[in-house]
Amino acid sequence: MPDPTRFLAILGPTASGKSALALSVAERAGGEIIACDSQQVYVGMDIGTAKPTADERRRVPHHALDLCRPDESFHAARWAAVARAAIHEVAARGRVPIVVGGTGLYYRALTAGLFEAPPPDPALRARHRELAEREGVEALRARLLAVDPETAAAVGPRDVVRISRALEVHEQTGQTIGALRRQAAAPRDLSPVAVLLDPPLDLLRAQIAARVRAMLAAGFLEEVRRLRAAGYGTGSRPMLALGYQQLSAVLDGTSSLEAAAAEIARVTLAYARRQRTWFKKEPIAARFAAPPRRGGAAGALDGAGR
């Protein structure tokens, strides 16, 4: 078997500075970026997903962006296949593959593989929905906490779909999603060197607030308006993503822009907390509270993918 292809991964919660660090490292090390983001795969969702700009894409080649329309189904296994092919192609050209992002499930699908999940059980899902409607989502989550605290900590406390799916898997197999995933055979064709940007929570809160203001100034509300005019309403799952759902409420007249901005910052920080929890479980070569300076730890990053 040929030697596995080495690549650098720069991971971290949203607004931690990983994209800027990746651009800097890629320019110095001769790298190309593979985006690890579950929302940047959608065409037209640019500002609200912090997708690399046209200028950034001219500076450094990017991969795994704009792969489908917002009304198309997309999943971790499909992204992993695209990312794996890109990593091998970039390395074959003698350049450094740099995987950058914060979607932990996608990164795990790439590096650890995905387990063979049991098929959906409509009866179980109906019981879960009934419990959530009768006693609240908290009751459903409490049930998940009792049997699978690892997954309960990683998903949103009101994410009925993922809570129900984790319970469904446990009830069908007697095992947790995490246990089944660890039993899956890890791919042997890749060798990642992962670093994590993990700013203190107060700094992350400030950076998220600044990012929300910048997105709104850049035309985020107009982006949501264009997507809705193109037929992508709240029936499209990506339109329920951070920011898009809140700005849809502004366009519907049920929220003010000021209230929506505050809510976007709040839910984004909650998401960032979950990302931090997720990445605690990943094999990480180095952790940084701030992007490393050039000539210091950043110099080590330059050679990590070689």
ROKE-839055 format. One record per residue: y, x, z of N, C-alpha, C in turn; residue in one letter. Coordinates in steps of 0.001 Angstrom, whole numbers, padded with zeros to 6 digits, always signed. Layout:
YXZYXZYXZA...
//
This chain:
-001186+000848+000000+000000+000000+000000+001246+000890+000000M+002260+000611-000864+003477+001422-000875+004224+001301+000447P+005071+002297+000725+005868+002255+001947+006772+001030+001944D+006962+000406+003104+007852-000762+003160+009289-000370+002826P+010013-001311+002258+011415-001079+001881+012304-001220+003110T+013057-000171+003383+013960-000212+004526+015252-000931+004152R+015788-001668+005115+017096-002276+004905+017821-002363+006241F+019136-002417+006150+019979-002567+007328+020306-004042+007508L+020244-004537+008740+020649-005910+009050+021782-005864+010069A+022866-006543+009758+023989-006680+010689+024048-008147+011080I+023674-008421+012307+023510-009786+012793+024529-010090+013885L+024688-011359+014203+025571-011724+015296+026068-013145+015181G+026712-013631+016232+027258-014988+016191+028431-015098+015234P+028770-016315+014890+029879-016567+013990+031176-015985+014544T+032002-015456+013653+033320-014901+013994+033245-013618+014815A+032104-012934+014809+031965-011705+015602+032453-010472+014852S+032710-010581+013550+033200-009455+012780+032145-008766+011941G+030972-009371+011829+029873-008705+011120+030119-008579+009616K+030785-009558+009013+031022-009485+007566+031969-008340+007221S+033035-008171+008010+033968-007076+007762+033280-005731+007959A+032447-005632+008992+031708-004393+009226+030763-004107+008060L+030075-005129+007582+029135-004942+006478+029849-004460+005221A+031019-005017+004917+031783-004571+003753+032151-003095+003878L+032594-002705+005077+032990-001316+005298+031802-000375+005129S+030676-000730+005728+029485+000116+005634+028985+000176+004197V+028982-000985+003511+028490-001030+002133+029332-000149+001221A+030643-000163+001400+031512+000651+000553+031293+002139+000796E+031020+002525+002027+030837+003942+002340+029422+004425+002024R+028435+003535+002169+027037+003955+002029+026440+003597+000675A+027224+002961-000190+026672+002541-001480+025711+001385-001318G+026136+000368-000589+025255-000756-000287+025615-002027-001024G+024694-002978-000966+024913-004328-001473+024509-005302-000372E+025210-006420-000300+025053-007357+000811+024198-008548+000411I+023269-008895+001290+022460-010108+001135+022874-011050+002261I+023510-012168+001921+024023-013092+002926+022895-013860+003588A+022890-013855+004925+021890-014592+005711+022598-015746+006401C+022912-016776+005625+023711-017890+006119+023212-019179+005480D+022858-020141+006309+022243-021368+005811+023235-022299+005119S+024549-022057+005258+025547-022910+004609+026169-022256+003397Q+026187-020929+003349+026779-020243+002200+025916-020360+000944Q+024742-020930+001066+023893-021141-000119+024412-022292-000976V+025337-023121-000444+025762-024321-001158+027016-024061-001997Y+026940-024434-003263+028075-024309-004176+029204-025228-003713V+030420-024705-003698+031581-025515-003346+031921-025514-001874G+031021-025045-001046+031291-024947+000393+031681-023494+000683M+032962-023216+000541+033440-021841+000558+034275-021515+001795D+035365-022253+001979+036275-021947+003081+035608-022225+004421I+034985-023386+004543+034397-023776+005822+033180-022977+006227G+032573-022255+005275+031414-021420+005602+031792-019947+005719T+033089-019644+005550+033567-018250+005569+032837-017415+004524A+032623-018016+003358+031932-017316+002271+032783-016138+001807K+032158-015024+001430+032939-013889+000933+033864-014310-000207P+035061-013765-000210+036037-014113-001237+035694-013420-002560T+036385-013828-003614+036176-013209-004923+036507-011718-004857A+037555-011363-004128+037918-009958-003998+036826-009170-003281D+036277-009738-002209+035206-009060-001472+033964-008891-002335E+033688-009865-003182+032522-009775-004061+032745-008756-005173R+034012-008547-005547+034298-007480-006513+034124-006105-005868R+034501-006008-004613+034383-004722-003917+032934-004322-003695R+032103-005310-003310+030693-005044-003003+029852-006179-003587V+028786-005870-004336+027909-006944-004832+027285-007725-003673P+027261-009058-003822+026667-009945-002822+025522-010732-003458H+024543-011066-002641+023380-011828-003083+023140-012996-002124H+022358-013984-002581+021952-015153-001785+023131-016068-001448A+024088-016145-002354+025198-017086-002234+025105-018113-003365L+025623-019341-003110+025738-020360-004167+024410-020598-004879D+023394-020923-004109+022055-021087-004671+021725-022527-005048L+022473-023506-004518+022142-024902-004806+023350-025794-004529C+023259-027049-004940+024310-028030-004675+024135-028601-003255R+025201-029163-002693+025097-029723-001344+024126-030895-001204P+023734-031521-002326+022783-032629-002222+021351-032190-002497D+021122-030883-002658+019783-030366-002881+019152-029915-001567E+017834-030033-001512+017097-029567-000341+016995-028047-000372S+017191-027445+000780+017082-025990+000893+016466-025668+002236F+015702-024575+002327+015016-024255+003579+014854-022750+003730H+014414-022356+004910+014335-020938+005261+013393-020160+004354A+012264-020756+003996+011293-020047+003164+011874-019739+001792A+012651-020662+001244+013267-020429-000065+014279-019297+000028R+015093-019294+001093+016054-018205+001255+015330-016870+001417W+014264-016842+002220+013544-015593+002460+013007-015015+001150A+012542-015873+000255+012033-015398-001034+013157-014779-001862A+014324-015426-001871+015478-014888-002605+015922-013565-001992V+016010-013533-000665+016477-012327+000020+015504-011167-000167A+014210-011456-000076+013202-010387-000241+013307-009768-001641R+013422-010608-002645+013540-010093-004008+014802-009249-004160A+015912-009712-003570+017171-008968-003666+017067-007619-002965A+016441-007583-001791+016290-006331-001050+015532-005309-001881I+014430-005720-002466+013629-004803-003269+014402-004335-004516H+015137-005259-005139+015893-004897-006343+017018-003916-006008E+017723-004164-004917+018817-003276-004516+018273-001884-004200V+017200-001834-003430+016608-000539-003068+016099+000201-004303A+015546-000532-005266+015019+000098-006481+016128+000750-007295A+017365+000271-007141+018501+000883-007833+019073+002064-007061R+018444+002410-005940+018914+003530-005144+020079+003203-004244G+020305+001911-004006+021399+001486-003142+020839+000943-001824R+021715+000707-000864+021291+000295+000476+021369-001227+000606V+020250-001924+000831+020308-003368+001089+020829-003618+002506P+021813-004518+002616+022402-004843+003919+022360-006354+004087I+021497-006830+004956+021396-008260+005252+022420-008586+006338V+023272-009568+006085+024373-009864+006988+024430-011359+007273V+024455-011730+008537+024617-013144+008845+024226-013507+010259G+024233-014816+010483+023962-015312+011823+022948-016432+011882G+022272-016724+010755+021262-017780+010770+019929-017168+011195T+019635-017290+012474+018477-016620+013043+017158-017034+012425G+017004-018321+012129+015745-018790+011550+015512-018154+010186L+016556-018012+009386+016415-017390+008075+015993-015928+008224Y+016640-015218+009140+016293-013810+009335+014848-013673+009822Y+014442-014551+010705+013070-014491+011207+012067-014816+010099R+012414-015756+009226+011529-016060+008093+011344-014835+007207A+012399-014035+007065+012331-012831+006236+011492-011742+006884L+011678-011524+008170+011077-010364+008833+009772-010658+009547T+009562-011906+009944+008362-012235+010722+007478-013262+010048A+007950-013856+008958+007156-014878+008288+007316-016234+008956G+006808-017239+008298+006862-018601+008818+005447-019105+009069L+005266-019821+010147+003945-020359+010444+003664-021596+009594F+002408-021925+009491+001988-023110+008741+002173-024320+009643E+003259-025036+009449+003578-026162+010319+002713-027373+009976A+002338-028158+010980+001601-029392+010685+002497-030372+009940P+001938-031261+009168+002756-032216+008410+003464-033189+009344P+004557-033778+008898+005272-034751+009731+004384-035927+010098P+004611-036458+011287+003875-037624+011770+004892-038745+012006D+005001-039708+011103+006006-040767+011233+005912-041525+012556P+004708-041717+013062+004555-042467+014311+005164-041714+015476A+004915-040405+015548+005506-039603+016613+007027-039609+016509L+007533-039443+015303+008980-039409+015114+009624-040738+015513R+008937-041829+015200+009459-043151+015576+009518-043281+017096A+008499-042767+017787+008510-042822+019263+009651-041985+019830R+009893-040835+019227+010989-039989+019698+012338-040672+019500H+012527-041284+018335+013786-041995+018072+013975-043138+019058R+012889-043839+019337+012958-044966+020280+013361-044482+021671E+012779-043350+022109+013118-042795+023417+014584-042378+023458L+015041-041732+022395+016430-041284+022355+017399-042458+022372A+017053-043526+021667+017921-044701+021636+017897-045447+022963E+016718-045462+023616+016573-046225+024851+017142-045479+026062R+016858-044168+026149+017220-043413+027350+018216-042289+027077E+018555-042079+025806+019512-041033+025464+018820-039769+024981G+019578-038968+024217+019024-037723+023684+018614-036792+024823V+019313-036901+025958+019005-036032+027096+017566-036204+027562E+017081-037428+027523+015697-037684+027945+014707-037034+026991A+015033-037073+025695+014164-036439+024698+014174-034924+024887L+015352-034377+025149+015460-032925+025337+014756-032506+026631R+014824-033334+027659+014138-033012+028913+012635-032904+028690A+012115-033746+027828+010691-033674+027508+010369-032355+026804R+011268-031939+025886+011052-030658+025190+011174-029488+026167L+012131-029547+027057+012292-028480+028054+011025-028290+028875L+010337-029375+029143+009138-029299+029980+007980-028587+029277A+007922-028692+027933+006771-028115+027219+007137-026889+026382V+008420-026769+026012+008828-025668+025129+010268-025269+025433D+010494-024643+026595+011867-024263+026962+012506-023278+025988P+011702-022458+025328+012238-021476+024379+012955-022171+023221E+012295-023160+022614+012915-023878+021506+014066-024742+021995T+013909-025351+023166+014972-026206+023716+016266-025426+023902A+016143-024153+024275+017340-023324+024463+017973-022913+023152A+017196-022919+022074+017681-022421+020788+018301-023501+019911A+017997-024783+020175+018542-025854+019342+019656-026558+020103V+020491-027253+019359+021593-027975+019977+021089-029063+020915G+021783-029290+022042+021319-030278+023027+021292-031712+022507P+021977-031959+021393+021975-033312+020826+021404-033336+019401R+020700-032274+019058+020101-032184+017721+018760-032918+017735D+018826-034231+017532+017638-035074+017651+016561-034649+016654V+016959-034264+015449+015974-033919+014415+015135-032724+014852V+015793-031641+015301+015042-030439+015661+014298-030602+016987R+014890-031331+017920+014192-031605+019182+012914-032389+018902I+013043-033427+018069+011884-034249+017730+010823-033422+017011S+011256-032548+016094+010284-031743+015340+009529-030791+016269R+010228-030177+017208+009560-029271+018143+008550-030019+019004A+008920-031204+019448+007984-032029+020225+006796-032444+019367L+007078-032795+018125+006029-033228+017202+004991-032121+017002E+005467-030894+016790+004550-029766+016603+003702-029552+017848V+004329-029623+019020+003583-029413+020259+002547-030508+020473H+002926-031750+020200+002005-032860+020413+000849-032824+019411E+001081-032265+018234+000028-032198+017225-000905-031007+017425Q-000370-029894+017929-001156-028653+018000-001454-028180+019412T-000699-028674+020402-000852-028174+021764-000176-026827+021968G+000548-026338+020952+001247-025063+021040+002721-025246+020680Q+003539-024304+021149+004955-024375+020822+005212-023772+019445T+006378-024098+018889+006764-023520+017606+006822-022002+017710I+007367-021494+018816+007460-020051+018999+006096-019380+019021G+005148-019984+019707+003804-019405+019776+003138-019394+018401A+003286-020485+017662+002707-020544+016317+003357-019520+015392L+004683-019362+015533+005377-018404+014674+004915-016981+014964R+004702-016655+016241+004274-015297+016593+002867-015004+016097R+002084-016050+015904+000727-015854+015397+000705-015619+013893Q+001807-015986+013223+001872-015817+011764+001917-014334+011423A+001331-013978+010328+001316-012582+009902+002702-012171+009435A+003226-011098+010002+004537-010597+009613+004440-009898+008259A+005428-010086+007392+005424-009379+006106+005400-007867+006314P+004675-007160+005471+004551-005718+005631+005305-004936+004567R+006041-005637+003718+006731-004943+002632+008160-004557+002983D+008614-004919+004190+009986-004640+004597+010020-003923+005940L+011044-003075+006112+011221-002354+007372+012695-002437+007776S+013050-003423+008605+014458-003608+008958+014929-002676+010063P+016200-002295+009982+016912-001647+011082+018065-002588+011409V+017968-003292+012534+018926-004354+012850+019897-003930+013940A+021171-004233+013719+022193-004058+014751+022824-005419+015012V+023306-005583+016232+023849-006874+016646+025281-006702+017135L+026186-007498+016577+027549-007593+017103+027585-008757+018079L+027912-008471+019327+027851-009500+020365+029075-009383+021271D+030246-009866+020809+031465-009740+021607+031370-010549+022895P+032157-010178+023925+032244-011000+025130+032685-012419+024771P+032266-013363+025569+032501-014772+025230+033985-015092+025106L+034827-014535+025976+036264-014824+025896+036848-014333+024576D+036427-013149+024136+036907-012622+022860+036380-013466+021710L+035130-013867+021786+034546-014690+020736+035276-016028+020645L+035618-016595+021788+036352-017875+021801+037683-017719+021065R+038396-016631+021344+039694-016402+020698+039530-016179+019199A+038484-015446+018813+038259-015181+017394+037867-016444+016647Q+037114-017318+017290+036746-018591+016662+037983-019456+016467I+038838-019524+017489+040063-020320+017375+040946-019803+016242A+041046-018470+016126+041845-017883+015054+041229-018189+013696A+039905-018152+013625+039239-018441+012349+039471-019892+011943R+039394-020821+012872+039626-022230+012536+041035-022412+011989V+042023-021791+012626+043406-021894+012135+043523-021312+010726R+042880-020180+010492+042946-019545+009174+042276-020407+008114A+041146-021023+008443+040451-021881+007485+041310-023080+007100M+041955-023679+008079+042804-024837+007791+043994-024416+006939L+044571-023246+007234+045697-022751+006443+045275-022431+005011A+044000-022065+004832+043492-021697+003505+043093-022906+002669A+043135-024111+003264+042825-025311+002486+041475-025943+002783G+040982-025770+004009+039676-026325+004375+039650-027837+004200F+040718-028520+004612+040743-029980+004489+040653-030397+003023L+041331-029686+002153+041267-030002+000724+039881-029735+000154E+039211-028702+000666+037844-028436+000225+036930-029613+000559E+037070-030146+001765+036259-031294+002167+036602-032499+001299V+037889-032670+000993+038307-033787+000136+037668-033669-001258R+037651-032460-001810+037062-032241-003139+035554-032527-003128R+034883-032083-002096+033444-032303-001999+033128-033796-001907L+033913-034510-001118+033693-035956-000987+033982-036665-002319R+035017-036214-003013+035348-036814-004304+034243-036557-005326A+033511-035448-005142+032403-035127-006038+031127-035889-005678A+031190-036695-004637+030048-037518-004264+029236-037000-003101G+029699-035924-002464+028961-035357-001334+029560-035885-000036Y+029078-037026+000390+029554-037618+001628+028697-037203+002806G+028831-037931+003909+028082-037594+005118+026584-037845+004949T+026191-038458+003833+024766-038589+003562+024138-037275+003141G+024972-036304+002756+024482-034964+002435+024462-034150+003717S+023297-033626+004057+023176-032926+005331+024173-031777+005494R+024440-030967+004450+025425-029893+004631+026806-030396+005031P+027138-031645+004665+028447-032182+005019+028537-032567+006495M+027431-032409+007217+027447-032596+008668+027585-031256+009392L+027783-030191+008616+027896-028852+009195+029197-028714+009970A+029290-027610+010733+030471-027351+011540+031733-027417+010687L+032670-028215+011114+033943-028328+010417+033955-029428+009382G+032948-029517+008566+032919-030517+007502+032841-031928+008084Y+032040-032094+009105+031919-033406+009740+033235-033818+010402Q+033874-032877+011107+035113-033191+011817+036250-033496+010840Q+036332-032754+009730+037404-033009+008769+037125-034261+007944L+035868-034631+007802+035560-035916+007167+036132-037063+007996S+036079-036890+009324+036643-037920+010197+038156-038021+010009A+038815-036904+009752+040255-036930+009470+040517-037728+008195V+039732-037458+007165+039909-038162+005895+039572-039640+006016L+038685-039975+006951+038337-041381+007180+039353-042090+008072D+040292-041323+008627+041309-041906+009487+040869-042148+010917G+039733-041567+011324+039241-041781+012687+039540-040607+013607T+040222-039592+013098+040595-038440+013917+041870-037833+013364S+042653-037240+014244+043820-036488+013794+043389-035076+013427S+044197-034394+012631+043875-033024+012255+043874-032121+013483L+044789-032350+014396+044854-031535+015613+043590-031700+016456E+043149-032954+016612+041933-033205+017398+040715-032623+016698A+040686-032730+015378+039550-032185+014625+039487-030670+014769A+040640-030007+014710+040667-028551+014849+040136-028126+016213A+040544-028835+017252+040060-028510+018597+038552-028740+018699A+038069-029798+018069+036639-030094+018112+035835-029067+017308E+036383-028635+016163+035695-027610+015376+035538-026341+016201I+036598-025934+016888+036522-024728+017717+035499-024899+018839A+035455-026084+019425+034525-026323+020537+033076-026263+020069R+032746-026967+018988+031355-027003+018545+030934-025660+017938V+031895-024933+017364+031570-023612+016818+031241-022648+017947T+031975-022723+019045+031666-021866+020189+030292-022210+020765L+029978-023504+020829+028649-023901+021309+027558-023353+020401A+027806-023387+019100+026847-022827+018145+026710-021320+018335Y+027831-020640+018550+027799-019192+018764+026985-018835+020013A+027091-019649+021031+026274-019420+022238+024787-019493+021895R+024412-020470+021093+023004-020600+020712+022560-019415+019856R+023451-018948+018981+023117-017772+018180+022857-016559+019078Q+023684-016383+020085+023506-015251+020998+022155-015349+021706R+021792-016538+022102+020495-016739+022755+019359-016396+021799T+019480-016841+020560+018431-016589+019566+018241-015096+019356W+019333-014365+019155+019223-012954+018795+018771-012070+019951F+018785-012604+021162+018232-011853+022284+016734-011610+022105K+016097-012449+021291+014652-012349+021104+014275-011477+019903K+015265-011048+019111+014984-010257+017919+014939-008765+018254E+014074-007990+017578+014083-006539+017755+015395-005962+017211P+016192-005388+018070+017512-004880+017705+017585-003392+018025I+018045-002602+017048+018144-001151+017258+019373-000783+018079A+020473-001528+017927+021699-001219+018662+022522-002489+018800A+023207-002608+019925+024065-003758+020182+025479-003262+020428R+026464-003992+019869+027858-003600+020008+028686-004795+020457F+029596-004547+021402+030516-005596+021821+031678-005735+020844A+031894-004697+020020+032938-004718+018997+032447-003896+017822A+032971-004149+016621+032548-003346+015467+032748-001863+015742P+031723-001026+015526+031862+000411+015792+032892+001044+014880P+033554+002056+015411+034603+002741+014655+034002+003681+013625R+034756+003918+012578+034332+004861+011551+034217+006263+012158R+033134+006953+011813+032924+008301+012327+032123+008297+013618G+032012+007114+014277+031220+007039+015483+029914+006358+015181G+029676+005225+015851+028431+004500+015615+028337+004012+014177A+029480+003754+013547+029438+003286+012153+028823+004327+011244A+029023+005609+011585+028406+006647+010775+026899+006566+010827G+026385+006204+011989+024932+006042+012114+024445+004874+011282A+025260+003815+011192+024884+002658+010397+024781+003025+008919L+025659+003927+008472+025666+004297+007060+024296+004825+006627D+023616+005557+007512+022341+006130+007136+021148+005317+007541G+021383+004202+008206+020256+003440+008752+019390+002849+007670A+019987+002505+006511+019190+001882+005459+018532+002879+004539G+018720+004170+004759+018179+005160+003820+016825+005660+004269R
//
